[in-house]
Amino acid sequence: MHAVGQELRRQGKFEEALDHYNRALVLQRTVLGAKHPYTASTLSAIGQILFTQGHHVAALDHHRQAFSIKRELLGAGHIFTANTLFDLGLALFAAGQREEALAAYTRALTVQLRALGPGHARTISTQQAIGELLLAEGHFADALSYLHAAQAELEQLRPAGDPADIDRRLIPVIVGIGQVLFQQNQYAEALVHYGRALGLAETHRGPHHEDTLAILHDLGRARGRAGDNDGALDAFQRNLAGLRALYGENHARVAATLNAIGQIHYGRGDHRAALDHYRQALDIRVRVLGSEHWQTVSSRFNCGTALRELGDAAGANEMAAAAEALERLLGHDHPHVLSTRSWLR
């Protein structure tokens, strides 16, 4: 049953694979016992599928069980234990437990470096994961160090590996480096990385893939910050068309791009166009996220800014009400609240 599950998983038939893995798990626990390497392997496989499906809490439970068994039977320094620890870190990060995730990644990397070496695919994946976590935590210099290491080691694999596979693996690493540079206000350098990542994504994943569209959004933001409003608008418009084709109109990412287009128009002084896009984003967010979600309230605030610039007295009132609601939702000292407050006058 485990072998059948593996084949179904390879084919992308996750629900059928889960069924076979779960049946295999019952048999393994009955015949081999709860603490057996095969039992742990099946728990890991189930956890990986659940993670792919977005069931992060359930994935976390299965990876914890698998790790506990492997640590007891194989030892903390065994590579199989370390690989499961990496999977556990992914689930912890997705579940918002970032401190625990970083600890898991770091322990896994120590074993992988010793057992596999710095240029192994699994080692590189862990370096990338640490870099992405540090980026999310705002530790930009450390994030850049890990991401640059992952990029360099992937490039070294190119002569002996599949160039297309290397390119695909490079995409998120290069995007991550671009995001760090963006946060450090190094917009020209960020644009170089986003441009390379976009080219790779369009080649290997297609122009309408969700990852390609996400890079277009990052590219638009960086162009806007660099003062290239026309270039930013072009990237956002392409992103918007792709998102609508992929998800339809009622999707949070569609709203985010409409909001970004509105900001470009606002910055150019075209407040009527800004208001139109802000209102479209607001309508979607009300439907998708609800009227009390902080992003929905932010859209209300943005509408207020455009109305104020158009001479509508209701704009200032809308801004004040939205700012108060954001403070209630996020807290007085939240960066978004502080930024919003700075717009009131």
Secondary structure, DSSP 8 states (H G I E B T S, - for coil): -HHHHHHHHHTT-HHHHHHHHHHHHHHHHHHT-SS-HHHHHHHHHHHHHHHHTT-HHHHHHHHHHHHHHHHHHH-TTSHHHHHHHHHHHHHHHHTT-HHHHHHHHHHHHHHHHHHT-TTSHHHHHHHHHHHHHHHHHT-HHHHHHHHHHHHHHHHHHTTTS-HHHHHHHHHHHHHHHHHHHHHTT-HHHHHHHHHHHHHHHHHHT-TTSHHHHHHHHHHHHHHHHTT-HHHHHHHHHHHHHHHHHHH-SS-HHHHHHHHHHHHHHHHTT-HHHHHHHHHHHHHHHHHHT-TTSHHHHHHHHHHHHHHHHTT-THHHHHHHHHHHHHHHHH-TT-HHHHHHHTT--
